[in-house]
Amino acid sequence: QVQLVESGGGSAQTGESLRLSCTISGSVDWVTSMAWYRQAPQKGREWVGRIDSRGRADYAGSVEGRFSISRDINKNVMILEMNNLKPEDTGVYYCNAELRTAWYETFEPYWGQGTQVTVVS
């Protein structure tokens, strides 16, 4: 069974950096794209950024220039480098992947369990 696992969450001071990882395990035929989402307390889930199978990444305006997404396609690992953190970056960060488990299956979204990021002054 396919599983996505996030790691690297924790606490940071304003202006500091934090690095999150997402690893896909299990039987996977193809991953078209991977993305990061976050959910602050009492807020809806917000799209943070995405990286496609060709390595092209784009970001939400609130994080562009501060966050960077990279991907090791062979290992199905996605990295989120968060720099110059702000209190509004606080939330649970979720890894998402659009993938199929076999060529005859459809592409479906898979989600990780989430990892907490807390940014304090």
Backbone bond lengths (Angstrom), bond angles and torsions (degrees), N, CA, C in turn:
res aa  C-N    CA-C-N  psi(-1)  N-CA   C-N-CA  omega(-1)  CA-C   N-CA-C  phi
1 Q - - - 1.452 - - 1.530 109.15 -
2 V 1.325 116.31 140.82 1.447 121.95 -179.06 1.521 109.63 -73.91
3 Q 1.328 114.99 138.93 1.452 120.66 179.05 1.522 109.70 -140.23
4 L 1.335 116.23 137.89 1.457 123.20 174.02 1.517 108.08 -113.13
5 V 1.328 116.50 131.53 1.453 121.27 -177.85 1.518 109.53 -130.20
6 E 1.339 116.31 123.43 1.458 122.25 175.01 1.527 109.66 -92.78
7 S 1.322 115.42 152.51 1.448 120.91 175.82 1.522 109.26 -153.10
8 G 1.319 116.31 163.06 1.448 121.94 175.72 1.513 115.43 102.12
9 G 1.318 117.69 -1.32 1.452 120.07 179.01 1.514 111.74 -69.04
10 G 1.323 115.32 164.35 1.450 121.21 -179.61 1.507 110.72 163.73
11 S 1.317 115.60 -159.49 1.456 122.47 -178.81 1.521 110.61 -106.34
12 A 1.333 115.17 147.17 1.454 121.41 178.03 1.517 109.14 -148.99
13 Q 1.312 115.18 153.24 1.449 120.94 174.75 1.522 110.24 -82.24
14 T 1.309 116.57 155.48 1.451 121.32 175.22 1.527 110.50 -54.54
15 G 1.331 116.49 131.15 1.450 122.02 -179.21 1.511 114.47 93.11
16 E 1.321 118.00 -13.43 1.452 121.44 179.65 1.528 110.93 -84.40
17 S 1.323 115.65 179.87 1.451 122.40 -177.06 1.518 111.18 -120.87
18 L 1.317 114.97 156.23 1.450 122.04 178.27 1.524 108.21 -146.94
19 R 1.319 116.67 148.59 1.455 122.30 -176.85 1.518 109.96 -124.95
20 L 1.328 116.75 121.41 1.451 122.91 177.72 1.520 110.34 -107.66
21 S 1.325 115.75 149.10 1.451 121.87 177.15 1.517 110.12 -127.49
22 C 1.326 115.42 149.24 1.455 122.01 173.60 1.518 107.86 -132.86
23 T 1.316 116.35 126.12 1.453 121.97 -178.27 1.521 110.42 -120.75
24 I 1.328 116.31 130.86 1.463 122.46 176.75 1.520 109.01 -98.58
25 S 1.306 116.71 131.03 1.450 121.93 175.65 1.524 109.82 -128.19
26 G 1.328 115.89 163.30 1.451 120.96 -178.18 1.515 111.71 104.25
27 S 1.312 115.99 -174.40 1.457 122.31 -177.90 1.525 109.89 -85.22
28 V 1.337 115.90 113.69 1.458 122.60 -177.64 1.522 109.27 -130.68
29 D 1.331 116.26 131.17 1.458 120.97 176.66 1.526 111.30 -84.78
30 W 1.331 117.07 -47.10 1.458 120.69 -176.25 1.513 110.94 -158.73
31 V 1.327 115.70 136.76 1.455 122.96 175.69 1.517 107.97 -112.14
32 T 1.317 117.59 115.83 1.457 120.81 -178.04 1.519 112.36 -80.19
33 S 1.308 117.19 -39.93 1.449 121.21 -179.06 1.519 109.97 -158.59
34 M 1.311 114.64 159.54 1.451 121.31 174.29 1.525 108.12 -132.61
35 A 1.306 116.35 153.16 1.453 120.27 -174.94 1.517 110.62 -149.38
36 W 1.314 114.39 159.23 1.454 122.58 173.26 1.520 109.82 -112.83
37 Y 1.317 116.00 137.06 1.448 123.79 172.28 1.516 108.35 -125.73
38 R 1.316 116.74 161.20 1.451 120.74 175.39 1.522 109.77 -143.89
39 Q 1.309 114.88 155.51 1.451 120.99 179.90 1.526 108.82 -137.68
40 A 1.328 115.46 113.63 1.450 121.42 176.73 1.527 109.30 -82.01
41 P 1.337 117.41 159.49 1.463 119.80 178.17 1.520 111.73 -55.63
42 Q 1.311 116.38 132.76 1.459 123.87 178.77 1.526 112.80 63.35
43 K 1.329 116.98 21.09 1.458 121.95 178.01 1.525 109.84 -123.77
44 G 1.332 115.42 161.65 1.443 120.47 174.50 1.514 111.60 -78.98
45 R 1.307 115.58 167.95 1.449 119.92 179.01 1.530 110.41 -71.54
46 E 1.333 116.04 130.83 1.453 123.57 -174.38 1.520 110.56 -114.37
47 W 1.320 116.77 134.28 1.453 121.72 174.27 1.521 110.39 -72.23
48 V 1.323 116.78 132.02 1.457 122.79 -177.44 1.522 111.45 -103.85
49 G 1.320 117.02 -49.65 1.451 121.14 -178.79 1.511 111.21 -175.17
50 R 1.326 115.21 168.83 1.460 121.45 -174.85 1.519 109.79 -146.04
51 I 1.315 116.05 150.81 1.456 121.64 173.19 1.524 107.72 -136.41
52 D 1.349 116.62 133.18 1.449 120.05 -176.54 1.524 110.97 -94.82
53 S 1.326 115.75 -176.66 1.459 120.99 -175.86 1.520 112.94 -68.06
54 R 1.323 117.82 -17.72 1.457 122.19 177.50 1.519 113.25 -93.13
55 G 1.325 116.46 0.60 1.447 120.50 178.42 1.509 115.11 88.90
56 R 1.326 117.46 6.30 1.461 120.04 178.22 1.524 109.68 -82.14
57 A 1.317 116.13 130.83 1.451 121.59 -177.24 1.523 110.89 -120.03
58 D 1.313 116.25 147.71 1.451 122.02 170.24 1.522 109.03 -139.94
59 Y 1.336 115.53 164.08 1.448 120.38 -167.00 1.519 111.56 -140.22
60 A 1.316 114.66 157.70 1.445 120.02 169.86 1.523 109.44 -68.27
61 G 1.332 116.17 148.96 1.446 120.30 -177.82 1.518 113.66 -59.01
62 S 1.324 116.82 -29.02 1.454 120.89 -177.31 1.523 113.61 -71.12
63 V 1.337 117.25 -17.70 1.461 120.50 -177.12 1.520 113.14 -121.43
64 E 1.322 118.48 -12.75 1.456 121.15 -177.75 1.523 110.89 -59.73
65 G 1.320 115.26 134.07 1.453 121.52 -175.48 1.509 113.42 92.71
66 R 1.325 117.64 -18.08 1.457 122.19 178.86 1.522 112.03 -112.48
67 F 1.334 117.00 -36.23 1.458 122.14 -178.66 1.521 110.08 -103.33
68 S 1.313 116.36 151.06 1.452 122.27 178.62 1.524 109.91 -140.17
69 I 1.330 116.45 130.98 1.459 122.21 179.55 1.519 109.43 -110.01
70 S 1.314 116.71 132.67 1.447 122.66 174.44 1.519 109.04 -132.00
71 R 1.340 115.71 166.52 1.457 119.81 -173.51 1.515 110.53 -150.53
72 D 1.320 115.04 134.99 1.448 122.58 170.06 1.519 106.27 -102.39
73 I 1.336 116.91 100.76 1.463 121.49 -172.82 1.525 111.63 -64.38
74 N 1.325 116.86 -40.61 1.460 120.25 -178.10 1.520 112.56 -63.55
75 K 1.306 116.23 -33.32 1.463 120.64 -178.27 1.524 113.18 -100.51
76 N 1.340 116.92 -2.66 1.461 121.54 -178.65 1.523 111.55 53.79
77 V 1.313 114.52 50.35 1.459 122.27 178.23 1.519 108.96 -120.90
78 M 1.314 116.43 133.91 1.456 122.56 176.86 1.520 108.80 -121.15
79 I 1.334 115.27 137.01 1.455 121.95 -177.75 1.520 109.44 -117.21
80 L 1.310 116.47 137.46 1.453 122.84 172.60 1.518 108.25 -117.50
81 E 1.335 116.44 110.18 1.453 122.15 174.83 1.525 107.99 -93.61
82 M 1.310 116.23 118.57 1.453 122.10 -178.89 1.522 108.80 -110.67
83 N 1.321 115.80 117.61 1.456 122.24 -178.80 1.518 110.33 -117.06
84 N 1.329 114.86 158.43 1.464 121.08 179.58 1.524 111.07 48.27
85 L 1.308 115.77 54.50 1.462 121.27 -175.19 1.520 111.84 -63.82
86 K 1.317 114.79 146.98 1.449 123.16 178.59 1.522 109.39 -123.51
87 P 1.325 117.89 156.89 1.468 119.68 178.12 1.524 113.17 -55.65
88 E 1.324 118.18 -32.83 1.455 121.10 179.75 1.527 113.18 -70.95
89 D 1.331 117.50 -6.78 1.457 120.99 173.37 1.521 112.15 -80.80
90 T 1.311 117.46 -7.12 1.458 121.97 -179.36 1.525 111.00 -62.33
91 G 1.313 116.54 136.61 1.445 121.66 177.51 1.508 111.35 161.43
92 V 1.310 115.31 178.78 1.454 121.86 173.73 1.520 108.06 -90.47
93 Y 1.317 116.38 124.27 1.460 121.89 -177.64 1.524 109.91 -99.60
94 Y 1.329 115.43 129.29 1.453 122.66 -176.76 1.526 111.03 -116.47
95 C 1.307 115.39 139.37 1.451 122.86 174.39 1.525 109.42 -93.88
96 N 1.319 116.31 137.21 1.460 122.65 178.20 1.519 109.65 -129.50
97 A 1.326 116.50 144.26 1.455 121.73 175.96 1.519 109.81 -140.15
98 E 1.326 116.10 135.74 1.458 122.41 171.45 1.517 107.19 -96.37
99 L 1.325 116.86 112.46 1.451 120.26 -173.93 1.514 111.57 -148.06
100 R 1.318 114.09 165.70 1.458 120.93 171.98 1.516 108.63 -127.74
101 T 1.312 116.23 146.24 1.450 121.36 -176.82 1.524 112.73 -87.11
102 A 1.329 117.42 -16.12 1.454 123.02 176.95 1.525 108.26 -156.83
103 W 1.338 116.75 159.31 1.463 120.53 -174.69 1.520 113.21 -63.22
104 Y 1.327 116.87 -26.67 1.458 121.42 -178.74 1.523 112.61 -90.79
105 E 1.332 117.11 0.62 1.455 121.69 176.89 1.521 110.41 -95.98
106 T 1.313 115.90 165.38 1.454 121.28 176.86 1.520 111.05 -87.57
107 F 1.326 115.86 157.90 1.448 120.79 173.79 1.520 109.20 -76.02
108 E 1.314 115.74 130.80 1.446 121.92 -178.39 1.524 110.41 -135.43
109 P 1.327 117.28 152.41 1.468 119.96 178.19 1.519 112.16 -80.70
110 Y 1.324 115.61 139.43 1.449 122.98 174.35 1.518 108.68 -123.48
111 W 1.316 115.72 146.83 1.460 121.78 -174.73 1.510 111.51 -127.02
112 G 1.332 115.78 146.19 1.446 121.38 170.99 1.515 110.91 -84.89
113 Q 1.313 115.81 178.22 1.462 121.21 -176.65 1.517 113.15 -82.58
114 G 1.320 117.51 -15.08 1.451 122.53 179.69 1.516 112.58 95.46
115 T 1.335 115.31 151.54 1.458 121.81 175.74 1.522 108.91 -138.08
116 Q 1.321 116.66 136.70 1.458 122.09 -173.91 1.519 111.06 -80.39
117 V 1.332 115.73 132.51 1.460 123.09 172.12 1.522 107.95 -121.61
118 T 1.322 116.30 125.01 1.456 121.71 179.74 1.523 109.10 -124.54
119 V 1.319 116.10 123.88 1.457 122.27 179.73 1.528 107.88 -114.96
120 V 1.321 116.15 123.22 1.461 122.04 -176.95 1.518 109.61 -118.53
121 S 1.323 115.44 159.06 1.453 121.54 179.11 1.511 111.29 -77.77
